[in-house]
Amino acid sequence: MTVRLQSDKFEPGDLLAAFCKGRRDVGAVVSFTGLVRAEGESVQALELEAYPGFTDLQIGAMADAAVERHGLIDVLVVHRTGHLRPGDPIVFVATAAAHRRAAFEAADQLMDYLKSRAPFWKKSHEAQGARWIEPALQDYQDAQRWDMSAPGPLEDRR
Amino acid sequence: MRVLLFGPLRDVAGWRERTMAPPPGSVVALKAALARDDRALGEALERPGVQIAVDRTIVRGDARLSAEAEVAFLPPMSGG
């Protein structure tokens, strides 16, 4: 299981090729790449802030839980931070399992978590100015499909 | 001790990281000290959903603080 936060750009194809290389016990690899959307032409840039040493730990705990739940052989999560432009890859998730169902479902679950609850703070720079973004209702509802609506042990909401 | 602000809190305060002498006691005392310096920040820290991490673990408001502690104020998270 690997979780990486980085400000440098990444090439999704290279990550996928490296993730697949040399595996003999894996029958299925699913990958997801998220790109920054321009939302028409309104979004000029995204600024993504993480808390290094905390954000990666929390994502790692969620990745470990996905490994356990779906019986994965391996997981890779790469997430960019800092300034991003529309079209830039922002997140890459790859899951490896013996069979496809587990790999699909685990990737789906991890993305729902990353989009709704992962410790990032996101600012959208738009023509009208900059604003901080909160998860969309749809992101919360997606996360609830995996019973993650209740605060977990890593979150102590007062 | 080190105090870290994230997301919108950083914009409210105009700083991201500050080293300061720990107020005697708990996170409550630290929040009071920050609010005395900067009322807008004090109010922002009391908004719903602001969590506190001490040495990268989420804690309650009455958590004790050591002189070496790293205290982070985490406003509601946006996801990636």
gemmi code that builds the backbone of each chain (N, CA, C; Angstrom):
import gemmi

chains = {
    "A": [
        ("MET", (0.854, -1.194, 0.000), (0.000, 0.000, 0.000), (0.889, 1.242, 0.000)),
        ("THR", (0.653, 2.113, -0.952), (1.457, 3.333, -1.036), (0.541, 4.539, -1.191)),
        ("VAL", (0.795, 5.576, -0.391), (0.086, 6.852, -0.521), (1.138, 7.928, -0.714)),
        ("ARG", (0.962, 8.739, -1.753), (1.963, 9.766, -2.024), (1.276, 11.095, -2.299)),
        ("LEU", (1.705, 12.124, -1.597), (1.265, 13.491, -1.893), (2.427, 14.173, -2.588)),
        ("GLN", (2.155, 14.867, -3.679), (3.264, 15.530, -4.377), (2.776, 16.773, -5.093)),
        ("SER", (3.665, 17.783, -5.135), (3.307, 18.998, -5.865), (3.680, 18.876, -7.341)),
        ("ASP", (4.578, 17.932, -7.665), (4.966, 17.751, -9.077), (3.855, 17.080, -9.874)),
        ("LYS", (3.805, 17.396, -11.151), (2.868, 16.718, -12.048), (3.189, 15.232, -12.116)),
        ("PHE", (2.166, 14.423, -12.461), (2.447, 13.008, -12.708), (1.814, 12.590, -14.026)),
        ("GLU", (2.326, 11.487, -14.552), (1.831, 10.924, -15.811), (1.064, 9.647, -15.458)),
        ("PRO", (-0.280, 9.647, -15.588), (-1.062, 8.484, -15.138), (-0.620, 7.185, -15.800)),
        ("GLY", (-0.298, 7.240, -17.087), (0.103, 6.020, -17.797), (1.371, 5.410, -17.211)),
        ("ASP", (2.302, 6.265, -16.827), (3.553, 5.763, -16.236), (3.278, 5.111, -14.884)),
        ("LEU", (2.396, 5.738, -14.095), (2.070, 5.181, -12.779), (1.421, 3.808, -12.938)),
        ("LEU", (0.489, 3.721, -13.911), (-0.221, 2.458, -14.114), (0.737, 1.356, -14.577)),
        ("ALA", (1.608, 1.702, -15.518), (2.554, 0.701, -16.028), (3.447, 0.188, -14.903)),
        ("ALA", (3.931, 1.104, -14.066), (4.812, 0.700, -12.968), (4.054, -0.142, -11.942)),
        ("PHE", (2.773, 0.218, -11.733), (1.964, -0.510, -10.747), (1.715, -1.954, -11.196)),
        ("CYS", (1.561, -2.154, -12.510), (1.249, -3.488, -13.048), (2.497, -4.375, -13.176)),
        ("LYS", (3.637, -3.744, -13.253), (4.855, -4.465, -13.633), (5.231, -5.579, -12.641)),
        ("GLY", (5.549, -6.735, -13.208), (6.127, -7.823, -12.426), (5.173, -8.542, -11.504)),
        ("ARG", (3.880, -8.401, -11.718), (2.927, -9.078, -10.826), (2.506, -10.409, -11.450)),
        ("ARG", (2.452, -11.447, -10.643), (2.075, -12.763, -11.165), (0.827, -13.309, -10.475)),
        ("ASP", (0.475, -12.682, -9.334), (-0.665, -13.195, -8.568), (-1.892, -12.301, -8.719)),
        ("VAL", (-1.780, -11.253, -9.528), (-2.864, -10.275, -9.688), (-3.603, -10.551, -10.998)),
        ("GLY", (-4.937, -10.687, -10.898), (-5.709, -10.892, -12.121), (-6.383, -9.629, -12.600)),
        ("ALA", (-6.455, -8.613, -11.731), (-7.209, -7.404, -12.075), (-6.552, -6.166, -11.486)),
        ("VAL", (-6.327, -5.187, -12.335), (-5.901, -3.866, -11.857), (-6.912, -2.850, -12.383)),
        ("VAL", (-7.459, -2.049, -11.470), (-8.349, -0.959, -11.863), (-7.651, 0.341, -11.517)),
        ("SER", (-7.698, 1.300, -12.440), (-7.118, 2.606, -12.109), (-8.121, 3.704, -12.396)),
        ("PHE", (-8.028, 4.763, -11.619), (-8.850, 5.950, -11.821), (-7.931, 7.155, -11.847)),
        ("THR", (-8.160, 8.039, -12.813), (-7.424, 9.304, -12.856), (-8.426, 10.444, -12.816)),
        ("GLY", (-8.278, 11.341, -11.862), (-9.124, 12.530, -11.797), (-8.372, 13.718, -12.380)),
        ("LEU", (-9.076, 14.505, -13.229), (-8.494, 15.708, -13.835), (-9.186, 16.942, -13.282)),
        ("VAL", (-8.492, 18.048, -13.265), (-9.101, 19.310, -12.837), (-10.035, 19.804, -13.944)),
        ("ARG", (-11.299, 20.043, -13.557), (-12.307, 20.526, -14.519), (-12.296, 22.040, -14.591)),
        ("ALA", (-12.503, 22.560, -15.804), (-12.535, 24.018, -15.964), (-13.893, 24.597, -15.592)),
        ("GLU", (-14.960, 23.737, -15.507), (-16.331, 24.203, -15.221), (-16.704, 25.315, -16.194)),
        ("GLY", (-16.787, 24.968, -17.464), (-16.930, 26.001, -18.483), (-15.563, 26.653, -18.613)),
        ("GLU", (-15.503, 27.948, -18.388), (-14.184, 28.582, -18.342), (-13.986, 29.290, -17.016)),
        ("SER", (-14.850, 28.948, -16.023), (-14.827, 29.751, -14.801), (-13.624, 29.449, -13.901)),
        ("VAL", (-13.172, 28.190, -13.866), (-12.048, 27.849, -12.987), (-10.728, 28.070, -13.712)),
        ("GLN", (-9.915, 28.973, -13.157), (-8.613, 29.254, -13.775), (-7.514, 28.389, -13.159)),
        ("ALA", (-7.659, 28.128, -11.864), (-6.669, 27.292, -11.182), (-7.273, 26.755, -9.900)),
        ("LEU", (-6.740, 25.639, -9.435), (-7.112, 25.089, -8.138), (-5.881, 25.116, -7.254)),
        ("GLU", (-6.116, 25.385, -5.983), (-5.018, 25.351, -5.019), (-5.412, 24.317, -3.979)),
        ("LEU", (-4.611, 23.289, -3.844), (-4.960, 22.197, -2.955), (-3.941, 22.118, -1.829)),
        ("GLU", (-4.455, 22.204, -0.617), (-3.580, 22.197, 0.543), (-3.774, 20.902, 1.325)),
        ("ALA", (-2.672, 20.305, 1.735), (-2.713, 19.112, 2.581), (-1.928, 19.401, 3.850)),
        ("TYR", (-2.051, 18.520, 4.817), (-1.258, 18.606, 6.048), (-0.324, 17.402, 6.009)),
        ("PRO", (0.894, 17.595, 5.494), (1.796, 16.455, 5.334), (2.052, 15.782, 6.684)),
        ("GLY", (2.040, 14.464, 6.674), (2.202, 13.736, 7.926), (0.869, 13.450, 8.589)),
        ("PHE", (-0.171, 14.130, 8.170), (-1.515, 13.884, 8.692), (-2.410, 13.403, 7.552)),
        ("THR", (-2.450, 14.177, 6.475), (-3.297, 13.817, 5.328), (-2.917, 12.443, 4.785)),
        ("ASP", (-1.616, 12.194, 4.601), (-1.198, 10.903, 4.044), (-1.507, 9.755, 5.003)),
        ("LEU", (-1.400, 10.047, 6.321), (-1.710, 9.013, 7.313), (-3.186, 8.633, 7.275)),
        ("GLN", (-4.045, 9.639, 7.170), (-5.488, 9.389, 7.128), (-5.877, 8.633, 5.862)),
        ("ILE", (-5.305, 9.040, 4.732), (-5.607, 8.329, 3.483), (-5.080, 6.894, 3.573)),
        ("GLY", (-3.908, 6.735, 4.189), (-3.329, 5.398, 4.351), (-4.228, 4.499, 5.179)),
        ("ALA", (-4.836, 5.059, 6.231), (-5.734, 4.263, 7.072), (-6.944, 3.819, 6.258)),
        ("MET", (-7.447, 4.731, 5.402), (-8.592, 4.377, 4.570), (-8.188, 3.337, 3.517)),
        ("ALA", (-6.977, 3.463, 2.982), (-6.498, 2.483, 1.998), (-6.330, 1.113, 2.652)),
        ("ASP", (-5.809, 1.099, 3.880), (-5.676, -0.170, 4.612), (-7.040, -0.819, 4.822)),
        ("ALA", (-8.042, 0.028, 5.165), (-9.390, -0.501, 5.380), (-9.948, -1.086, 4.080)),
        ("ALA", (-9.637, -0.455, 2.954), (-10.117, -0.960, 1.656), (-9.424, -2.282, 1.308)),
        ("VAL", (-8.140, -2.377, 1.633), (-7.411, -3.629, 1.398), (-8.081, -4.759, 2.170)),
        ("GLU", (-8.387, -4.453, 3.426), (-9.010, -5.444, 4.307), (-10.402, -5.837, 3.796)),
        ("ARG", (-11.212, -4.814, 3.489), (-12.609, -5.053, 3.127), (-12.744, -5.823, 1.815)),
        ("HIS", (-11.893, -5.473, 0.844), (-12.058, -6.055, -0.491), (-11.028, -7.139, -0.798)),
        ("GLY", (-10.154, -7.426, 0.156), (-9.140, -8.447, -0.073), (-8.174, -8.080, -1.183)),
        ("LEU", (-7.725, -6.818, -1.169), (-6.818, -6.370, -2.231), (-5.411, -6.913, -2.026)),
        ("ILE", (-4.697, -6.971, -3.119), (-3.284, -7.352, -3.050), (-2.425, -6.093, -2.904)),
        ("ASP", (-2.832, -5.003, -3.528), (-2.057, -3.760, -3.404), (-2.930, -2.553, -3.777)),
        ("VAL", (-2.521, -1.379, -3.280), (-3.192, -0.108, -3.586), (-2.133, 0.961, -3.783)),
        ("LEU", (-2.382, 1.842, -4.724), (-1.537, 3.033, -4.883), (-2.449, 4.256, -4.963)),
        ("VAL", (-2.159, 5.256, -4.147), (-2.867, 6.540, -4.228), (-1.827, 7.631, -4.415)),
        ("VAL", (-1.952, 8.405, -5.480), (-1.080, 9.569, -5.685), (-1.984, 10.791, -5.782)),
        ("HIS", (-1.728, 11.789, -4.957), (-2.565, 12.995, -4.961), (-1.684, 14.218, -5.063)),
        ("ARG", (-2.048, 15.107, -5.959), (-1.266, 16.336, -6.074), (-1.731, 17.367, -5.070)),
        ("THR", (-0.814, 18.252, -4.720), (-1.125, 19.408, -3.885), (-0.556, 20.640, -4.583)),
        ("GLY", (-0.875, 21.803, -4.048), (-0.339, 23.035, -4.631), (-1.227, 23.566, -5.737)),
        ("HIS", (-0.622, 24.273, -6.667), (-1.384, 24.926, -7.734), (-1.577, 23.996, -8.917)),
        ("LEU", (-2.839, 23.836, -9.339), (-3.140, 22.993, -10.497), (-3.974, 23.767, -11.495)),
        ("ARG", (-3.865, 23.359, -12.755), (-4.612, 24.029, -13.822), (-5.618, 23.051, -14.418)),
        ("PRO", (-6.700, 23.574, -15.018), (-7.657, 22.687, -15.681), (-6.944, 21.744, -16.643)),
        ("GLY", (-7.347, 20.479, -16.580), (-6.716, 19.472, -17.430), (-5.614, 18.706, -16.737)),
        ("ASP", (-5.077, 19.251, -15.643), (-4.014, 18.546, -14.915), (-4.582, 17.319, -14.206)),
        ("PRO", (-3.885, 16.186, -14.258), (-4.253, 15.068, -13.386), (-4.052, 15.495, -11.930)),
        ("ILE", (-5.073, 15.262, -11.092), (-4.982, 15.676, -9.688), (-4.898, 14.470, -8.764)),
        ("VAL", (-5.549, 13.365, -9.163), (-5.519, 12.174, -8.312), (-5.427, 10.922, -9.168)),
        ("PHE", (-4.686, 9.948, -8.659), (-4.568, 8.647, -9.318), (-4.726, 7.569, -8.259)),
        ("VAL", (-5.651, 6.645, -8.520), (-5.844, 5.505, -7.619), (-5.726, 4.233, -8.444)),
        ("ALA", (-4.946, 3.280, -7.980), (-4.896, 1.967, -8.622), (-5.080, 0.892, -7.560)),
        ("THR", (-5.882, -0.114, -7.891), (-6.118, -1.226, -6.967), (-5.789, -2.521, -7.694)),
        ("ALA", (-5.175, -3.442, -6.986), (-4.824, -4.740, -7.561), (-5.469, -5.839, -6.731)),
        ("ALA", (-6.113, -6.775, -7.409), (-6.767, -7.885, -6.724), (-6.657, -9.128, -7.593)),
        ("ALA", (-7.058, -10.243, -7.011), (-7.041, -11.484, -7.788), (-8.098, -11.415, -8.883)),
        ("HIS", (-9.255, -10.820, -8.565), (-10.371, -10.766, -9.523), (-10.910, -9.349, -9.636)),
        ("ARG", (-11.633, -9.079, -10.727), (-11.974, -7.698, -11.072), (-12.944, -7.022, -10.102)),
        ("ARG", (-13.937, -7.752, -9.569), (-14.976, -7.106, -8.760), (-14.353, -6.355, -7.575)),
        ("ALA", (-13.450, -7.017, -6.887), (-12.814, -6.390, -5.724), (-12.039, -5.143, -6.135)),
        ("ALA", (-11.352, -5.230, -7.273), (-10.539, -4.089, -7.717), (-11.424, -2.899, -8.086)),
        ("PHE", (-12.532, -3.159, -8.796), (-13.476, -2.082, -9.156), (-14.061, -1.432, -7.903)),
        ("GLU", (-14.573, -2.258, -7.006), (-15.278, -1.719, -5.845), (-14.339, -0.958, -4.926)),
        ("ALA", (-13.137, -1.458, -4.751), (-12.187, -0.778, -3.865), (-11.789, 0.584, -4.438)),
        ("ALA", (-11.592, 0.640, -5.753), (-11.219, 1.920, -6.373), (-12.373, 2.921, -6.229)),
        ("ASP", (-13.590, 2.434, -6.417), (-14.785, 3.262, -6.275), (-14.896, 3.803, -4.846)),
        ("GLN", (-14.714, 2.922, -3.880), (-14.817, 3.326, -2.478), (-13.733, 4.348, -2.117)),
        ("LEU", (-12.506, 4.081, -2.552), (-11.414, 5.004, -2.222), (-11.654, 6.385, -2.826)),
        ("MET", (-12.170, 6.428, -4.045), (-12.430, 7.733, -4.666), (-13.556, 8.472, -3.948)),
        ("ASP", (-14.581, 7.730, -3.515), (-15.666, 8.381, -2.767), (-15.124, 8.991, -1.475)),
        ("TYR", (-14.229, 8.255, -0.808), (-13.609, 8.796, 0.403), (-12.752, 10.020, 0.073)),
        ("LEU", (-11.913, 9.891, -0.938), (-10.991, 10.994, -1.262), (-11.747, 12.261, -1.623)),
        ("LYS", (-12.889, 12.107, -2.318), (-13.639, 13.283, -2.767), (-14.447, 13.938, -1.653)),
        ("SER", (-14.751, 13.198, -0.594), (-15.676, 13.759, 0.392), (-15.050, 14.018, 1.754)),
        ("ARG", (-14.099, 13.182, 2.170), (-13.671, 13.248, 3.563), (-12.157, 13.363, 3.754)),
        ("ALA", (-11.389, 13.214, 2.709), (-9.934, 13.255, 2.889), (-9.515, 14.661, 3.318)),
        ("PRO", (-8.522, 14.752, 4.202), (-8.102, 16.057, 4.729), (-7.338, 16.914, 3.715)),
        ("PHE", (-8.100, 17.541, 2.851), (-7.560, 18.537, 1.923), (-8.395, 19.796, 2.073)),
        ("TRP", (-7.793, 20.920, 1.707), (-8.530, 22.185, 1.635), (-8.290, 22.735, 0.235)),
        ("LYS", (-9.398, 23.050, -0.424), (-9.334, 23.331, -1.859), (-9.859, 24.731, -2.139)),
        ("LYS", (-9.063, 25.503, -2.825), (-9.447, 26.857, -3.181), (-9.524, 26.941, -4.701)),
        ("SER", (-10.634, 27.512, -5.165), (-10.831, 27.645, -6.602), (-10.577, 29.099, -6.996)),
        ("HIS", (-9.667, 29.298, -7.911), (-9.381, 30.652, -8.405), (-10.216, 30.879, -9.658)),
        ("GLU", (-11.145, 31.816, -9.577), (-12.071, 32.053, -10.675), (-12.006, 33.524, -11.089)),
        ("ALA", (-12.629, 33.815, -12.222), (-12.597, 35.188, -12.737), (-13.120, 36.177, -11.695)),
        ("GLN", (-14.145, 35.755, -10.926), (-14.752, 36.652, -9.931), (-13.938, 36.720, -8.642)),
        ("GLY", (-12.907, 35.890, -8.510), (-12.121, 35.874, -7.282), (-11.893, 34.447, -6.826)),
        ("ALA", (-11.289, 34.310, -5.644), (-10.970, 32.978, -5.133), (-11.972, 32.584, -4.062)),
        ("ARG", (-12.312, 31.296, -4.004), (-13.194, 30.829, -2.933), (-12.806, 29.421, -2.496)),
        ("TRP", (-13.001, 29.159, -1.197), (-12.748, 27.835, -0.650), (-13.946, 26.951, -0.953)),
        ("ILE", (-13.663, 25.694, -1.272), (-14.720, 24.781, -1.717), (-14.984, 23.718, -0.657)),
        ("GLU", (-16.254, 23.378, -0.482), (-16.620, 22.247, 0.378), (-17.169, 21.134, -0.499)),
        ("PRO", (-17.192, 19.904, 0.004), (-17.666, 18.812, -0.841), (-19.099, 19.041, -1.299)),
        ("ALA", (-19.404, 18.599, -2.504), (-20.776, 18.677, -3.008), (-21.625, 17.630, -2.291)),
        ("LEU", (-22.934, 17.899, -2.205), (-23.861, 16.955, -1.582), (-23.700, 15.568, -2.201)),
        ("GLN", (-23.524, 15.547, -3.519), (-23.368, 14.256, -4.209), (-22.161, 13.484, -3.684)),
        ("ASP", (-21.079, 14.209, -3.346), (-19.884, 13.531, -2.835), (-20.171, 12.862, -1.496)),
        ("TYR", (-20.935, 13.567, -0.623), (-21.306, 12.968, 0.667), (-22.156, 11.724, 0.455)),
        ("GLN", (-23.135, 11.868, -0.478), (-24.046, 10.738, -0.718), (-23.276, 9.543, -1.286)),
        ("ASP", (-22.304, 9.823, -2.167), (-21.491, 8.740, -2.712), (-20.736, 8.028, -1.594)),
        ("ALA", (-20.182, 8.820, -0.664), (-19.411, 8.227, 0.431), (-20.299, 7.377, 1.334)),
        ("GLN", (-21.562, 7.800, 1.484), (-22.470, 7.062, 2.362), (-22.765, 5.661, 1.833)),
        ("ARG", (-22.564, 5.451, 0.533), (-22.779, 4.104, -0.010), (-21.889, 3.087, 0.684)),
        ("TRP", (-20.775, 3.557, 1.245), (-19.824, 2.643, 1.884), (-19.912, 2.743, 3.397)),
        ("ASP", (-21.030, 3.289, 3.889), (-21.235, 3.400, 5.341), (-20.160, 4.236, 5.997)),
        ("MET", (-19.763, 5.307, 5.354), (-18.731, 6.152, 5.946), (-19.318, 7.466, 6.451)),
        ("SER", (-20.653, 7.510, 6.561), (-21.262, 8.776, 6.962), (-20.979, 9.105, 8.421)),
        ("ALA", (-20.916, 8.065, 9.267), (-20.652, 8.317, 10.684), (-19.177, 8.615, 10.879)),
        ("PRO", (-18.856, 9.490, 11.823), (-17.453, 9.788, 12.071), (-16.698, 8.516, 12.450)),
        ("GLY", (-15.574, 8.296, 11.849), (-14.779, 7.113, 12.147), (-13.865, 7.366, 13.322)),
        ("PRO", (-13.044, 6.383, 13.678), (-12.158, 6.513, 14.825), (-11.106, 7.607, 14.633)),
        ("LEU", (-10.839, 7.977, 13.363), (-9.811, 8.981, 13.123), (-10.378, 10.384, 13.157)),
        ("GLU", (-11.692, 10.481, 13.261), (-12.313, 11.799, 13.268), (-13.127, 11.966, 14.517)),
        ("ASP", (-12.802, 12.963, 15.254), (-13.501, 13.214, 16.504), (-14.207, 14.546, 16.355)),
        ("ARG", (-15.425, 14.508, 15.788), (-16.158, 15.757, 15.577), (-16.829, 16.138, 16.886)),
        ("ARG", (-16.464, 17.317, 17.394), (-17.007, 17.725, 18.673), (-18.420, 18.277, 18.494)),
    ],
    "B": [
        ("MET", (6.015, 26.006, 21.123), (5.140, 25.110, 20.394), (4.803, 25.717, 19.041)),
        ("ARG", (4.453, 24.826, 18.103), (4.108, 25.290, 16.757), (2.602, 25.249, 16.579)),
        ("VAL", (2.076, 26.318, 15.993), (0.645, 26.381, 15.699), (0.492, 26.477, 14.186)),
        ("LEU", (-0.346, 25.602, 13.622), (-0.559, 25.576, 12.174), (-2.023, 25.865, 11.862)),
        ("LEU", (-2.233, 26.667, 10.833), (-3.587, 26.954, 10.357), (-3.732, 26.437, 8.933)),
        ("PHE", (-4.910, 25.908, 8.619), (-5.135, 25.374, 7.279), (-6.349, 26.017, 6.627)),
        ("GLY", (-6.363, 25.929, 5.294), (-7.512, 26.356, 4.509), (-7.913, 27.785, 4.817)),
        ("PRO", (-9.231, 28.019, 4.959), (-9.729, 29.389, 5.148), (-9.175, 30.057, 6.416)),
        ("LEU", (-8.777, 29.271, 7.416), (-8.239, 29.875, 8.653), (-6.974, 30.673, 8.362)),
        ("ARG", (-6.194, 30.146, 7.430), (-4.948, 30.820, 7.046), (-5.261, 32.192, 6.428)),
        ("ASP", (-6.300, 32.254, 5.634), (-6.680, 33.538, 5.018), (-7.189, 34.524, 6.057)),
        ("VAL", (-7.946, 34.019, 7.031), (-8.488, 34.893, 8.083), (-7.339, 35.500, 8.895)),
        ("ALA", (-6.367, 34.651, 9.260), (-5.297, 35.105, 10.153), (-4.167, 35.823, 9.417)),
        ("GLY", (-3.974, 35.470, 8.145), (-2.852, 36.045, 7.409), (-1.531, 35.360, 7.724)),
        ("TRP", (-1.572, 34.228, 8.393), (-0.359, 33.426, 8.596), (-0.729, 31.956, 8.584)),
        ("ARG", (0.304, 31.148, 8.401), (0.078, 29.717, 8.260), (0.702, 28.954, 9.416)),
        ("GLU", (1.796, 29.480, 9.914), (2.526, 28.761, 10.954), (3.150, 29.770, 11.895)),
        ("ARG", (3.103, 29.494, 13.179), (3.659, 30.414, 14.157), (4.228, 29.605, 15.320)),
        ("THR", (5.399, 30.032, 15.773), (5.971, 29.417, 16.960), (5.655, 30.322, 18.137)),
        ("MET", (5.087, 29.763, 19.169), (4.753, 30.593, 20.324), (4.950, 29.832, 21.630)),
        ("ALA", (5.088, 30.609, 22.700), (5.190, 29.993, 24.017), (3.821, 29.420, 24.352)),
        ("PRO", (3.769, 28.187, 24.822), (2.463, 27.587, 25.086), (1.788, 28.253, 26.277)),
        ("PRO", (0.514, 28.640, 26.118), (-0.205, 29.140, 27.283), (-0.367, 27.977, 28.247)),
        ("PRO", (-0.329, 28.253, 29.530), (-0.447, 27.150, 30.474), (-1.813, 26.485, 30.303)),
        ("GLY", (-1.799, 25.173, 30.204), (-3.070, 24.462, 30.158), (-3.337, 23.802, 28.829)),
        ("SER", (-4.548, 23.966, 28.385), (-5.034, 23.108, 27.317), (-5.254, 23.884, 26.025)),
        ("VAL", (-5.820, 23.198, 25.059), (-6.184, 23.796, 23.784), (-7.142, 24.975, 23.977)),
        ("VAL", (-7.976, 24.883, 25.005), (-8.915, 25.976, 25.286), (-8.143, 27.277, 25.554)),
        ("ALA", (-7.072, 27.157, 26.358), (-6.264, 28.337, 26.688), (-5.556, 28.873, 25.447)),
        ("LEU", (-5.113, 27.975, 24.590), (-4.453, 28.406, 23.353), (-5.431, 29.180, 22.467)),
        ("LYS", (-6.648, 28.666, 22.353), (-7.647, 29.358, 21.529), (-7.945, 30.743, 22.095)),
        ("ALA", (-8.018, 30.823, 23.410), (-8.280, 32.120, 24.050), (-7.143, 33.092, 23.762)),
        ("ALA", (-5.897, 32.593, 23.817), (-4.731, 33.452, 23.555), (-4.751, 33.945, 22.104)),
        ("LEU", (-5.082, 33.047, 21.181), (-5.137, 33.440, 19.765), (-6.255, 34.451, 19.532)),
        ("ALA", (-7.380, 34.264, 20.216), (-8.523, 35.167, 20.049), (-8.218, 36.555, 20.611)),
        ("ARG", (-7.402, 36.618, 21.681), (-7.012, 37.926, 22.240), (-6.186, 38.716, 21.232)),
        ("ASP", (-5.310, 38.016, 20.513), (-4.467, 38.660, 19.492), (-5.260, 39.075, 18.264)),
        ("ASP", (-6.250, 38.256, 17.914), (-6.928, 38.429, 16.621), (-8.371, 37.932, 16.772)),
        ("ARG", (-9.282, 38.899, 16.905), (-10.665, 38.521, 17.187), (-11.295, 37.723, 16.046)),
        ("ALA", (-10.970, 38.114, 14.817), (-11.550, 37.402, 13.659), (-11.112, 35.938, 13.652)),
        ("LEU", (-9.841, 35.723, 13.973), (-9.351, 34.345, 14.032), (-10.043, 33.591, 15.165)),
        ("GLY", (-10.178, 34.246, 16.304), (-10.865, 33.626, 17.445), (-12.262, 33.160, 17.070)),
        ("GLU", (-12.970, 33.999, 16.335), (-14.324, 33.624, 15.910), (-14.277, 32.472, 14.912)),
        ("ALA", (-13.321, 32.536, 13.985), (-13.221, 31.478, 12.959), (-12.915, 30.125, 13.602)),
        ("LEU", (-12.115, 30.134, 14.684), (-11.763, 28.872, 15.346), (-12.962, 28.249, 16.053)),
        ("GLU", (-13.975, 29.063, 16.343), (-15.153, 28.550, 17.044), (-16.241, 28.079, 16.086)),
        ("ARG", (-16.009, 28.246, 14.774), (-17.057, 27.823, 13.829), (-17.225, 26.305, 13.868)),
        ("PRO", (-18.448, 25.846, 13.543), (-18.680, 24.394, 13.593), (-17.775, 23.664, 12.605)),
        ("GLY", (-17.320, 22.498, 13.037), (-16.545, 21.652, 12.132), (-15.052, 21.891, 12.173)),
        ("VAL", (-14.579, 22.862, 12.973), (-13.133, 23.070, 13.082), (-12.575, 22.029, 14.057)),
        ("GLN", (-11.709, 21.170, 13.548), (-11.104, 20.134, 14.387), (-9.683, 20.549, 14.769)),
        ("ILE", (-9.191, 19.932, 15.839), (-7.862, 20.253, 16.342), (-7.025, 18.983, 16.380)),
        ("ALA", (-5.815, 19.080, 15.829), (-4.886, 17.952, 15.907), (-3.677, 18.383, 16.729)),
        ("VAL", (-3.311, 17.570, 17.705), (-2.084, 17.790, 18.455), (-1.132, 16.663, 18.072)),
        ("ASP", (0.039, 17.050, 17.604), (1.010, 16.082, 17.102), (0.353, 15.104, 16.136)),
        ("ARG", (-0.487, 15.657, 15.268), (-1.096, 14.940, 14.135), (-2.133, 13.901, 14.534)),
        ("THR", (-2.687, 14.066, 15.722), (-3.797, 13.220, 16.147), (-4.942, 14.134, 16.567)),
        ("ILE", (-6.154, 13.827, 16.086), (-7.311, 14.653, 16.425), (-7.598, 14.533, 17.920)),
        ("VAL", (-7.792, 15.687, 18.559), (-8.033, 15.696, 20.004), (-9.287, 16.515, 20.317)),
        ("ARG", (-9.703, 16.444, 21.566), (-10.789, 17.285, 22.054), (-10.225, 18.614, 22.551)),
        ("GLY", (-11.119, 19.552, 22.778), (-10.701, 20.897, 23.145), (-9.971, 20.998, 24.469)),
        ("ASP", (-10.143, 19.985, 25.348), (-9.510, 20.093, 26.660), (-8.170, 19.357, 26.712)),
        ("ALA", (-7.636, 18.961, 25.540), (-6.362, 18.240, 25.506), (-5.248, 19.123, 26.069)),
        ("ARG", (-4.359, 18.528, 26.877), (-3.225, 19.268, 27.446), (-2.168, 19.491, 26.359)),
        ("LEU", (-1.390, 20.545, 26.534), (-0.374, 20.876, 25.534), (1.005, 20.919, 26.166)),
        ("SER", (1.973, 20.322, 25.473), (3.357, 20.413, 25.935), (4.052, 21.539, 25.172)),
        ("ALA", (5.231, 21.925, 25.654), (5.969, 23.016, 25.016), (6.409, 22.648, 23.600)),
        ("GLU", (6.543, 21.340, 23.324), (7.006, 20.894, 22.000), (5.855, 20.542, 21.076)),
        ("ALA", (4.629, 20.755, 21.518), (3.482, 20.271, 20.737), (3.370, 20.978, 19.394)),
        ("GLU", (2.856, 20.240, 18.409), (2.453, 20.834, 17.137), (0.918, 20.814, 17.119)),
        ("VAL", (0.343, 22.003, 17.143), (-1.114, 22.103, 17.210), (-1.628, 22.614, 15.867)),
        ("ALA", (-2.536, 21.863, 15.260), (-3.069, 22.253, 13.955), (-4.574, 22.468, 14.062)),
        ("PHE", (-5.046, 23.590, 13.525), (-6.476, 23.857, 13.461), (-6.963, 23.522, 12.057)),
        ("LEU", (-7.920, 22.598, 11.991), (-8.357, 22.033, 10.712), (-9.810, 22.391, 10.450)),
        ("PRO", (-10.049, 23.345, 9.565), (-11.444, 23.662, 9.225), (-12.058, 22.507, 8.430)),
        ("PRO", (-13.372, 22.537, 8.197), (-13.995, 21.429, 7.474), (-13.226, 21.090, 6.197)),
        ("MET", (-13.013, 19.799, 6.005), (-12.159, 19.363, 4.905), (-12.958, 19.300, 3.609)),
        ("SER", (-12.283, 19.594, 2.528), (-13.005, 19.695, 1.255), (-12.958, 18.406, 0.466)),
        ("GLY", (-12.107, 17.462, 0.860), (-11.854, 16.344, -0.034), (-10.953, 16.810, -1.173)),
        ("GLY", (-10.481, 15.838, -1.949), (-9.498, 16.175, -2.991), (-10.163, 16.556, -4.292)),
    ],
}
model = gemmi.Model(1)
for chain_id, residues in chains.items():
    chain = gemmi.Chain(chain_id)
    for i, (resn, *xyz) in enumerate(residues, 1):
        res = gemmi.Residue()
        res.name, res.seqid = resn, gemmi.SeqId(i, " ")
        for name, pos in zip(("N", "CA", "C"), xyz):
            atom = gemmi.Atom()
            atom.name, atom.element = name, gemmi.Element(name[0])
            atom.pos, atom.b_iso = gemmi.Position(*pos), 0.0
            res.add_atom(atom)
        chain.add_residue(res)
    model.add_chain(chain)
structure = gemmi.Structure()
structure.add_model(model)
structure.setup_entities()
